[in-house]
Amino acid sequence: MTSVAPVILLAAEKESAEVTDWAARIGWVVGLGLFVALVYWLMREGWKWRGTLQGDLPELPGAPDAPGPARLSMSGRYHGSTTAGQWLDRIVAHGLGTRSRVELTLTDAGLDVVRLGANDFFVPVAALREARLDKGIAGKVLTEGGLLVVTWEHGDKLIDSGFRSDHAAEHNEWVETLNDMINKTETEGAR
């Protein structure tokens, strides 16, 4: 017959050892904290360097005084802007890299982008190039068709800006209306 007492003794002996080397533990915690701070500082410097490299981008236009009646409006999120066709090449100059809440308004004059806590900007209708549904921009990946991407020209650069409506069903109407406006503008410009 086996005794249950040795099993109970083994279970009772398996306790954690007391920490006796507090200096080493504190040293590791401080070292890890400094490493994390260094990584964040390097990320911040990289963000600033990217902004410096994109310093040739002209100032963003503001909304005109009388843009006309709203054709469409939408509340949602602004997920950032990238170089057109390169969904990971984020543009950070003039605050275009800052994610924020957004109020979009489409008028006959163009697209008014009002952002909470970031710089607002306006895209004139003549600068609009394309609107489409996509699944990702600037490191943000959503479901297929979950992102409204508007391609526009600023200076000599084509820019993709990504928006997500609070009501994703609105995206299709935005794509159709924007592309109709763009085609109409191109047709009138070709005459």
N, C-alpha and C positions, 0 to 999 in steps of 0.2 A: 504494500500500500504506500502510495506517495503522500508526502506531507504537503499540505497547502501552505504551511507557514513559510517555507523558503520563497515561494512565489510572491507572497504578500510582502516579505522583506525586500525582495528585488524591486517590486513596484514602489515601495516606500522610499528606497534609496535613490531613485531616479528623479531627483529634484535639480533645479537649475543651480549652478554654482554662483556664489556671490561675486559681484563685481568688485575686484580688489584694485584694479589699475585704472583709477578714474582719470588720471592725467592722459593716458593713451586714448581713452574713449573721447575725452573732450578735444584732444588734438585732432582725431579723425573727424569729429563733427565740425570743428572750425575749418579744417582743410576742405571738407566737402562743401561747406557754405561758401568759402572763397572760390572754389572751382565753379560753382553755379553762378556766382556773381560775375566771374570772368567770362563765362559763356554768354550771359545776358549782355554784358558790355560789348563783347565782340559782335553780337547780333545787331545791337544798336548802331555801332560804327559801320557795319556793312550796309544798313538801311540808309544812313547818312551819305555814305560813299555812292550808293546807287543814285540818290537824289542829286549829288554833284555831277555824276556822269550824264544825267538827263537834264542838266541845267540849260541846254539849248532849246528846250521845249518852251514856246511862248506862253505868256500869261493866259489863263483861261478866260474866255469871254463871260461877261455878266448878262443877265436877262435884259431884254429891251424894256423900255418904260411901258409900252403898250403892245404886248405880244399877241393880243387878240383873244377870242374865246377859246376855252379848253376843248379839245377834241376828245382827249382821254386823260384820265388821271389815275394814279396808282400809289399806294403806300406799300412799303416793303423794306428790303435791305439792299444796300449797295455793297457788292463784294469785291470791287476793285477794278482797275483797268490794266490792260496789258498791251504789248505791241501786237497788232492784228495778226492773227494766225499762229501766234506763239503764246499759248495759254499759260505758260509758267514765267514769262518775261514781264514781271510786274513793273508798272510805271509808278514811281513814288513822288516824282516832282509835282509841285503845286498841290500836294495833298491827295493826289489821285489814288494813292495806295492805301488810304485809310478806309477801313470798313466802317459802315455806319448805317443808321436808319435813313430812309430816303423817301421823299415825296416827288414823284415824277409827274410832270404835266406836259402834254403834247399839244402844241398850238400850231397854227399855220406858219408861225415864225420859226419854230424849232422845238427842241426838247429842253425843258427847264428841269435841272436836277438840284433839288434843295435837300441838303444833308444836315442832319442833326449832329452838331459837334465837329463839323468839318467844313471845308470851303465849298460853297455852292458854285455851280457852273452852268453854262448854257451852250447847247449845241445848235447852231443855226441850221435850218433845213437844208441849205446848200452844202453843208459839211457832212450830212448824213450819207452813208454809203450802203448799209445793209442792216437788217434785223433778222435774227434767227433764234431758235431754241437750241440750247446746248446743255451739256452736263457738267462742265467745269470751267473755272477760270481762276488764275492766280492762287493755286493751291487749294481752292475750294471745290470739292466734287460733290455733286448732287445726283439725283436720279435722272435718267435720260429725259431731256426736255424740261428739266426743272429750273432752268436759268434763262432769262431773257438777255441775249447778248446784242448790243448795238455797236456797229462798226461806224466810226466817224473819222474825219480827217481834221487834224489840228497842226497847223504849220505844214511841214512836209512829211508828217508821220501819220500813219493809219493806226487808230487806237480801237481796241475792243473794250467795252465797259459792260460789266455783268450786274444784272439786277434780278432780284427774286421778289415777286409780289407776295403779299400776305395771303392772297387768293390766287393760287397758281393757274386757275382756269382763265384768268385775264391775259395770260401770256400770248395765246394764239391771236386774240384780237389786236394786241399791240404789234405783233409781227406783221399781220396783214395790213394794218393801217400805216405803219412806218414804211413798209416796202411799197405800198401804193403811193405814198407821198414822195418817196425817193424816185420811183419810176416816173411820176408826173413831173417832178423837177428836172429830171434828165431829159425827158421828152421836150419840155418847154425850152431847155437850154440848147438843145440840138437844132431848134428852128432858126 
